[in-house]
Amino acid sequence: MAAVAGLAAITVVVVQDVTDETAERTRAQTARKVEATLAALKVEQDARAAATRTWSRWEDHFTATCRRIAILYSDTNIALDAAFARPTNQNPADAPTRTLLAAATENDPTPTSPQAKCNIADETAAHLANSDPDPTITIADARSIAAAIVASAETRRQGDTWSTWKARFQRQCSELGITYAALDITVESHFNEPTNRDPRDQTTQQLLDAATSNPAAHDQPQVRCHVSE
């Protein structure tokens, strides 16, 4: 009996060690996804301040740099939505100007604005939602991603209006409920411009720095991505 009891105790310890190790790997992978999201944002920021000889080189360089994130973070199974395109009235051999680069947005290019988009693709969330639930994933993992979304929302993207800003981050936050559906969590997604700003107005870093998780107020946008059980 003592031998059996001893074996059972050893088995419990081994199983617990394996469970702890698996959970730790999951937490590490979640952290990697957060890093990948921030790395994608950095590529866009670098593209808007780049100094390249031609639009062709700019397009090739930053498209490749964005797609390289999927390789560097291949352990997270993410997909990248990369789109870098010169203004529609510019030729591939033309030289980019600081003014045009600074006006880049994630939208399709226009005569006065190039496209600079490097995002974690929507199919990543869809893939996770359709895969078998991982019992080691916890609400803490979902909250880590929510915190990364909030941090990204509070960092201005050149060319963003409050309308495009709201659409992007409200979607990203809401998708947490799909990605982590197995946890049966509740996700609150509220991204709203200050009450004294029009949705068509450009965002500013000064106003984003004043963001609150409470309802939007005068000169205070609302940035809330909250996960609860």
C-alpha positions as CSV (number, residue, x, y, z in Angstrom):
1,M,0.0,0.0,0.0
2,A,2.8,2.3,0.9
3,A,4.4,1.7,-2.5
4,V,1.2,2.4,-4.3
5,A,0.7,5.6,-2.3
6,G,4.2,6.7,-3.1
7,L,3.8,6.0,-6.8
8,A,0.5,8.0,-6.8
9,A,2.2,10.9,-5.1
10,I,5.0,10.9,-7.7
11,T,2.4,10.8,-10.5
12,V,0.7,13.8,-9.1
13,V,3.9,15.7,-8.9
14,V,4.9,14.8,-12.5
15,V,1.4,15.8,-13.8
16,Q,1.5,19.1,-11.9
17,D,5.0,19.8,-13.3
18,V,3.8,19.1,-16.9
19,T,0.7,21.3,-16.4
20,D,2.8,24.1,-15.0
21,E,5.3,23.9,-17.8
22,T,2.5,23.9,-20.4
23,A,0.9,26.9,-18.8
24,E,4.2,28.7,-18.7
25,R,4.7,28.0,-22.5
26,T,1.2,29.4,-23.2
27,R,1.9,32.6,-21.2
28,A,5.2,33.0,-23.1
29,Q,3.4,32.6,-26.4
30,T,0.8,35.2,-25.4
31,A,3.7,37.6,-24.6
32,R,5.2,36.9,-28.0
33,K,1.9,37.8,-29.7
34,V,1.9,41.1,-27.8
35,E,5.5,41.7,-29.0
36,A,4.5,40.9,-32.6
37,T,1.6,43.4,-32.4
38,L,3.9,46.1,-31.2
39,A,6.6,45.2,-33.7
40,A,4.0,45.6,-36.5
41,L,3.1,49.1,-35.2
42,K,6.8,50.0,-35.2
43,V,7.2,49.0,-38.8
44,E,4.4,51.5,-39.8
45,Q,6.0,54.2,-37.7
46,D,9.4,53.6,-39.3
47,A,7.8,53.7,-42.8
48,R,6.4,57.1,-42.1
49,A,9.8,58.5,-41.2
50,A,12.0,56.6,-43.7
51,A,14.6,58.0,-46.0
52,T,14.8,55.9,-49.2
53,R,15.8,56.9,-52.7
54,T,12.6,55.7,-54.5
55,W,9.1,54.7,-53.8
56,S,9.9,51.3,-55.2
57,R,12.6,50.7,-52.6
58,W,10.3,52.0,-49.9
59,E,7.5,49.6,-50.9
60,D,9.8,46.6,-51.2
61,H,11.7,47.2,-47.9
62,F,8.7,47.8,-45.6
63,T,6.6,45.1,-47.2
64,A,9.4,42.6,-46.6
65,T,10.1,44.0,-43.1
66,C,6.4,43.6,-42.1
67,R,6.2,40.0,-43.5
68,R,9.4,39.1,-41.7
69,I,7.5,39.5,-38.4
70,A,5.5,36.4,-39.2
71,I,8.8,34.6,-39.6
72,L,10.4,36.0,-36.4
73,Y,7.2,35.1,-34.5
74,S,6.4,31.9,-36.3
75,D,5.9,30.1,-33.0
76,T,2.7,32.2,-32.5
77,N,1.1,31.2,-35.8
78,I,0.3,34.8,-36.7
79,A,-0.4,36.1,-40.2
80,L,0.5,39.6,-41.3
81,D,-1.5,41.9,-43.5
82,A,1.2,44.0,-45.2
83,A,0.4,46.7,-47.7
84,F,2.9,49.5,-48.6
85,A,2.0,51.5,-51.7
86,R,3.2,54.9,-53.1
87,P,0.7,57.7,-53.7
88,T,-1.4,57.1,-56.9
89,N,0.2,60.0,-58.7
90,Q,3.8,59.0,-58.0
91,N,6.1,56.8,-60.1
92,P,8.1,53.9,-58.7
93,A,11.4,55.8,-59.4
94,D,10.2,59.0,-57.8
95,A,11.8,60.0,-54.5
96,P,9.5,59.9,-51.4
97,T,9.2,63.2,-49.6
98,R,8.9,63.7,-45.8
99,T,5.5,65.4,-46.3
100,L,4.0,62.5,-48.2
101,L,5.5,59.9,-45.9
102,A,4.2,61.6,-42.9
103,A,0.7,61.6,-44.5
104,A,0.7,57.8,-44.9
105,T,-2.4,55.9,-43.6
106,E,-3.5,52.3,-43.5
107,N,-6.1,53.0,-46.1
108,D,-5.7,52.6,-49.9
109,P,-3.3,55.1,-51.4
110,T,-4.5,58.5,-52.7
111,P,-2.7,61.2,-54.7
112,T,-1.7,62.9,-51.4
113,S,-1.2,59.9,-49.2
114,P,0.7,56.6,-49.5
115,Q,-0.4,53.4,-47.8
116,A,1.5,52.0,-44.9
117,K,-0.2,49.0,-43.3
118,C,1.4,46.3,-41.1
119,N,-1.3,44.6,-39.1
120,I,-1.8,41.2,-37.4
121,A,-4.3,39.7,-39.9
122,D,-7.9,39.0,-39.0
123,E,-7.5,35.4,-40.0
124,T,-5.2,34.9,-37.0
125,A,-8.1,35.5,-34.6
126,A,-10.4,33.4,-36.8
127,H,-7.9,30.5,-36.8
128,L,-7.6,30.6,-33.0
129,A,-11.4,30.7,-32.6
130,N,-11.8,27.6,-34.8
131,S,-9.1,25.6,-33.3
132,D,-9.5,23.2,-30.4
133,P,-9.5,25.1,-27.0
134,D,-6.3,25.0,-25.0
135,P,-7.1,24.2,-21.4
136,T,-3.9,26.0,-20.3
137,I,-5.1,29.3,-21.6
138,T,-6.4,31.6,-18.8
139,I,-8.2,34.9,-18.5
140,A,-4.8,36.4,-17.7
141,D,-3.7,35.7,-21.3
142,A,-6.7,37.5,-22.7
143,R,-6.1,40.4,-20.4
144,S,-2.5,40.6,-21.6
145,I,-3.7,41.0,-25.2
146,A,-6.3,43.6,-24.1
147,A,-3.6,45.6,-22.4
148,A,-1.5,45.5,-25.6
149,I,-4.5,46.7,-27.6
150,V,-5.0,49.6,-25.2
151,A,-1.3,50.5,-25.4
152,S,-1.5,50.5,-29.2
153,A,-4.7,52.6,-29.2
154,E,-3.0,55.2,-27.1
155,T,-0.2,55.5,-29.7
156,R,-1.1,57.7,-32.6
157,R,-1.0,56.5,-36.2
158,Q,-0.4,59.2,-38.7
159,G,-3.5,60.0,-40.8
160,D,-5.9,58.4,-38.4
161,T,-9.3,60.1,-37.9
162,W,-11.3,59.3,-34.8
163,S,-13.6,57.2,-37.0
164,T,-10.8,55.0,-38.4
165,W,-9.1,54.8,-35.0
166,K,-12.4,53.6,-33.4
167,A,-13.1,51.1,-36.1
168,R,-9.7,49.5,-35.8
169,F,-9.4,49.1,-32.1
170,Q,-13.0,48.4,-31.3
171,R,-12.7,45.4,-33.8
172,Q,-9.4,44.2,-32.3
173,C,-10.8,44.3,-28.8
174,S,-14.1,42.7,-29.7
175,E,-12.3,39.8,-31.4
176,L,-10.9,38.8,-28.0
177,G,-14.3,37.3,-27.2
178,I,-14.0,35.1,-30.3
179,T,-10.3,34.2,-29.9
180,Y,-10.8,33.2,-26.3
181,A,-14.4,31.9,-26.6
182,A,-13.5,28.8,-24.6
183,L,-13.0,30.9,-21.5
184,D,-16.6,32.1,-21.6
185,I,-15.4,35.7,-21.0
186,T,-17.1,39.0,-21.3
187,V,-15.3,41.7,-23.4
188,E,-16.1,45.4,-23.1
189,S,-14.8,47.3,-26.2
190,H,-15.3,51.1,-26.0
191,F,-13.2,53.5,-28.1
192,N,-14.7,56.9,-28.5
193,E,-13.5,60.3,-29.6
194,P,-13.6,63.2,-27.1
195,T,-17.1,64.8,-26.8
196,N,-15.8,68.0,-28.3
197,R,-14.3,66.3,-31.4
198,D,-15.9,65.2,-34.7
199,P,-15.3,61.6,-35.9
200,R,-13.8,63.0,-39.0
201,D,-11.2,65.0,-37.0
202,Q,-7.6,63.8,-36.9
203,T,-6.4,62.1,-33.8
204,T,-3.6,63.7,-31.8
205,Q,-1.1,62.2,-29.4
206,Q,-1.9,64.9,-26.9
207,L,-5.5,63.8,-26.7
208,L,-4.6,60.1,-26.7
209,D,-2.3,60.7,-23.8
210,A,-5.3,62.0,-21.9
211,A,-7.4,58.9,-22.7
212,T,-9.6,57.5,-19.9
213,S,-11.3,54.1,-19.5
214,N,-14.4,56.0,-18.4
215,P,-16.9,57.5,-20.9
216,A,-15.4,60.1,-23.2
217,A,-15.4,63.7,-22.0
218,H,-14.2,67.1,-23.1
219,D,-10.6,66.6,-24.6
220,Q,-10.6,63.0,-23.3
221,P,-11.2,60.0,-25.6
222,Q,-12.4,56.7,-24.1
223,V,-10.0,53.8,-24.5
224,R,-11.4,50.7,-22.8
225,C,-10.7,47.0,-23.6
226,H,-11.7,45.1,-20.5
227,V,-12.0,41.4,-20.0
228,S,-14.0,39.9,-17.2
229,E,-15.3,36.4,-16.3
